[in-house]
Amino acid sequence: MDTVNNVLGKKDLSSKIIMAAGAILFLMILFPPKVVSKNFLGQRVSESAGYQFILSDPAGTQKAVAAGMPQEIANAMFSGTGVEYGKLFLQLIVVIGVAGAAVKFLGSQPSPPVEAGTSAL
């Protein structure tokens, strides 16, 4: 009887939700949203580079295209890359909130009563 309650019970569902949310959080940190900053006519312009591996440099591919230019001009045009921390923080908050709500509402659902002599499966 305890085995059936553990498999179908609240604790198992809550732990699965928490493990799934942890895996999603890990992947979001491993592949954050990146931004590339450029200098265009003396003004700094930032554009999104999408979701990339944390150690990758999205401006590196754009610098490779500008390989024919002198190095100081290419470096001046593509000033650098970074992580969009605001977007990443918002994503983390949303995933944590959805996981918390799922644990609260799905974990508080009463399990159906099991009659004596019948199987819950």
CYANA upper distance limits for C-alpha pairs under 8 A (distance plus 0.5 A):
  1 MET  CA      5 ASN  CA      6.88
  2 ASP  CA      6 ASN  CA      6.53
  3 THR  CA      7 VAL  CA      6.64
  4 VAL  CA      8 LEU  CA      6.49
  4 VAL  CA      9 GLY  CA      8.07
  4 VAL  CA    120 ALA  CA      7.69
  5 ASN  CA      9 GLY  CA      5.23
  6 ASN  CA     10 LYS  CA      8.19
  6 ASN  CA     11 LYS  CA      7.50
  6 ASN  CA     12 ASP  CA      6.76
  7 VAL  CA     12 ASP  CA      6.77
  8 LEU  CA     12 ASP  CA      7.43
  8 LEU  CA     13 LEU  CA      8.04
  9 GLY  CA     13 LEU  CA      7.24
  9 GLY  CA    111 SER  CA      7.69
 10 LYS  CA     14 SER  CA      6.54
 10 LYS  CA    106 LEU  CA      8.19
 10 LYS  CA    107 GLY  CA      5.56
 10 LYS  CA    108 SER  CA      8.08
 11 LYS  CA     15 SER  CA      6.56
 11 LYS  CA    107 GLY  CA      7.89
 12 ASP  CA     16 LYS  CA      6.71
 13 LEU  CA     17 ILE  CA      6.73
 13 LEU  CA    103 VAL  CA      8.37
 13 LEU  CA    106 LEU  CA      8.35
 13 LEU  CA    107 GLY  CA      7.62
 14 SER  CA     18 ILE  CA      6.68
 14 SER  CA    103 VAL  CA      5.83
 14 SER  CA    106 LEU  CA      8.27
 14 SER  CA    107 GLY  CA      6.71
 15 SER  CA     19 MET  CA      6.53
 16 LYS  CA     20 ALA  CA      6.56
 17 ILE  CA     21 ALA  CA      6.62
 17 ILE  CA     99 ALA  CA      6.95
 17 ILE  CA    102 ALA  CA      7.93
 17 ILE  CA    103 VAL  CA      7.28
 18 ILE  CA     22 GLY  CA      6.57
 18 ILE  CA     99 ALA  CA      7.22
 18 ILE  CA    103 VAL  CA      8.32
 19 MET  CA     23 ALA  CA      6.72
 20 ALA  CA     24 ILE  CA      6.74
 21 ALA  CA     25 LEU  CA      6.59
 21 ALA  CA     95 VAL  CA      7.22
 21 ALA  CA     96 ILE  CA      7.57
 21 ALA  CA     99 ALA  CA      6.71
 22 GLY  CA     26 PHE  CA      6.60
 23 ALA  CA     27 LEU  CA      6.77
 24 ILE  CA     28 MET  CA      6.63
 24 ILE  CA     95 VAL  CA      8.38
 25 LEU  CA     29 ILE  CA      6.75
 25 LEU  CA     92 LEU  CA      7.12
 25 LEU  CA     95 VAL  CA      7.93
 26 PHE  CA     30 LEU  CA      6.62
 27 LEU  CA     31 PHE  CA      6.45
 28 MET  CA     32 PRO  CA      6.08
 28 MET  CA     88 LEU  CA      8.07
 28 MET  CA     92 LEU  CA      8.32
 29 ILE  CA     54 ILE  CA      8.03
 29 ILE  CA     88 LEU  CA      8.36
 30 LEU  CA     53 PHE  CA      6.50
 30 LEU  CA     54 ILE  CA      6.03
 31 PHE  CA     51 TYR  CA      6.18
 31 PHE  CA     52 GLN  CA      5.50
 31 PHE  CA     53 PHE  CA      5.00
 31 PHE  CA     54 ILE  CA      6.05
 32 PRO  CA     51 TYR  CA      5.92
 32 PRO  CA     52 GLN  CA      6.62
 32 PRO  CA     53 PHE  CA      7.38
 32 PRO  CA     54 ILE  CA      6.81
 32 PRO  CA     83 VAL  CA      7.04
 32 PRO  CA     84 GLU  CA      8.05
 32 PRO  CA     88 LEU  CA      6.94
 33 PRO  CA     48 SER  CA      8.19
 33 PRO  CA     49 ALA  CA      7.74
 33 PRO  CA     50 GLY  CA      5.93
 33 PRO  CA     51 TYR  CA      4.84
 33 PRO  CA     52 GLN  CA      7.02
 33 PRO  CA     83 VAL  CA      6.35
 33 PRO  CA     84 GLU  CA      6.08
 33 PRO  CA     85 TYR  CA      8.44
 33 PRO  CA     87 LYS  CA      7.70
 33 PRO  CA     88 LEU  CA      7.15
 34 LYS  CA     48 SER  CA      6.68
 34 LYS  CA     49 ALA  CA      5.75
 34 LYS  CA     50 GLY  CA      6.23
 34 LYS  CA     51 TYR  CA      6.55
 34 LYS  CA     52 GLN  CA      7.11
 34 LYS  CA     58 PRO  CA      8.21
 34 LYS  CA     81 THR  CA      7.46
 34 LYS  CA     82 GLY  CA      6.08
 34 LYS  CA     83 VAL  CA      4.92
 34 LYS  CA     84 GLU  CA      6.03
 35 VAL  CA     46 SER  CA      6.96
 35 VAL  CA     47 GLU  CA      6.13
 35 VAL  CA     48 SER  CA      4.93
 35 VAL  CA     49 ALA  CA      5.55
 35 VAL  CA     50 GLY  CA      7.87
 35 VAL  CA     81 THR  CA      6.07
 35 VAL  CA     82 GLY  CA      5.87
 35 VAL  CA     83 VAL  CA      6.53
 35 VAL  CA     84 GLU  CA      6.72
 36 VAL  CA     46 SER  CA      6.09
 36 VAL  CA     47 GLU  CA      5.97
 36 VAL  CA     48 SER  CA      6.78
 36 VAL  CA     49 ALA  CA      6.69
 36 VAL  CA     58 PRO  CA      7.44
 36 VAL  CA     59 ALA  CA      6.63
 36 VAL  CA     78 PHE  CA      8.12
 36 VAL  CA     79 SER  CA      8.42
 36 VAL  CA     80 GLY  CA      6.45
 36 VAL  CA     81 THR  CA      4.93
 36 VAL  CA     82 GLY  CA      7.15
 37 SER  CA     44 ARG  CA      7.09
 37 SER  CA     45 VAL  CA      6.13
 37 SER  CA     46 SER  CA      4.84
 37 SER  CA     47 GLU  CA      7.06
 37 SER  CA     78 PHE  CA      6.79
 37 SER  CA     79 SER  CA      6.18
 37 SER  CA     80 GLY  CA      5.86
 37 SER  CA     81 THR  CA      6.46
 38 LYS  CA     44 ARG  CA      6.09
 38 LYS  CA     45 VAL  CA      5.64
 38 LYS  CA     46 SER  CA      6.70
 38 LYS  CA     76 ALA  CA      8.37
 38 LYS  CA     77 MET  CA      5.93
 38 LYS  CA     78 PHE  CA      5.05
 38 LYS  CA     79 SER  CA      5.94
 38 LYS  CA     80 GLY  CA      7.68
 39 ASN  CA     43 GLN  CA      5.91
 39 ASN  CA     44 ARG  CA      5.02
 39 ASN  CA     45 VAL  CA      6.62
 39 ASN  CA     76 ALA  CA      7.00
 39 ASN  CA     77 MET  CA      5.35
 39 ASN  CA     78 PHE  CA      6.87
 39 ASN  CA     79 SER  CA      7.13
 40 PHE  CA     44 ARG  CA      6.75
 40 PHE  CA     45 VAL  CA      7.24
 40 PHE  CA     77 MET  CA      7.14
 49 ALA  CA     58 PRO  CA      7.03
 52 GLN  CA     56 SER  CA      7.17
 52 GLN  CA     58 PRO  CA      8.26
 57 ASP  CA     61 THR  CA      8.27
 57 ASP  CA     81 THR  CA      7.18
 58 PRO  CA     62 GLN  CA      7.85
 58 PRO  CA     81 THR  CA      7.30
 59 ALA  CA     63 LYS  CA      6.51
 59 ALA  CA     78 PHE  CA      7.22
 59 ALA  CA     80 GLY  CA      7.00
 59 ALA  CA     81 THR  CA      6.73
 60 GLY  CA     64 ALA  CA      6.65
 61 THR  CA     65 VAL  CA      7.01
 62 GLN  CA     66 ALA  CA      7.06
 62 GLN  CA     78 PHE  CA      8.31
 63 LYS  CA     67 ALA  CA      6.87
 63 LYS  CA     74 ALA  CA      6.90
 63 LYS  CA     75 ASN  CA      8.20
 63 LYS  CA     78 PHE  CA      7.48
 66 ALA  CA     74 ALA  CA      6.69
 67 ALA  CA     71 GLN  CA      8.11
 67 ALA  CA     74 ALA  CA      8.05
 69 MET  CA     73 ILE  CA      7.10
 69 MET  CA     74 ALA  CA      6.73
 70 PRO  CA     74 ALA  CA      6.92
 71 GLN  CA     75 ASN  CA      6.59
 72 GLU  CA     76 ALA  CA      6.54
 73 ILE  CA     77 MET  CA      6.68
 74 ALA  CA     78 PHE  CA      6.72
 75 ASN  CA     79 SER  CA      6.38
 84 GLU  CA     88 LEU  CA      6.80
 85 TYR  CA     89 PHE  CA      6.40
 86 GLY  CA     90 LEU  CA      6.70
 87 LYS  CA     91 GLN  CA      6.73
 88 LEU  CA     92 LEU  CA      6.75
 89 PHE  CA     93 ILE  CA      6.73
 90 LEU  CA     94 VAL  CA      6.72
 91 GLN  CA     95 VAL  CA      6.72
 92 LEU  CA     96 ILE  CA      6.62
 93 ILE  CA     97 GLY  CA      6.48
 94 VAL  CA     98 VAL  CA      6.55
 95 VAL  CA     99 ALA  CA      6.54
 96 ILE  CA    100 GLY  CA      6.50
 97 GLY  CA    101 ALA  CA      6.59
 98 VAL  CA    102 ALA  CA      6.55
 99 ALA  CA    103 VAL  CA      6.63
100 GLY  CA    104 LYS  CA      6.60
101 ALA  CA    105 PHE  CA      6.48
102 ALA  CA    106 LEU  CA      5.98
102 ALA  CA    107 GLY  CA      7.96
103 VAL  CA    107 GLY  CA      5.68
103 VAL  CA    108 SER  CA      8.42
104 LYS  CA    108 SER  CA      6.54
105 PHE  CA    109 GLN  CA      7.12
114 VAL  CA    118 THR  CA      7.50
114 VAL  CA    119 SER  CA      7.85
114 VAL  CA    120 ALA  CA      6.68
115 GLU  CA    119 SER  CA      8.46
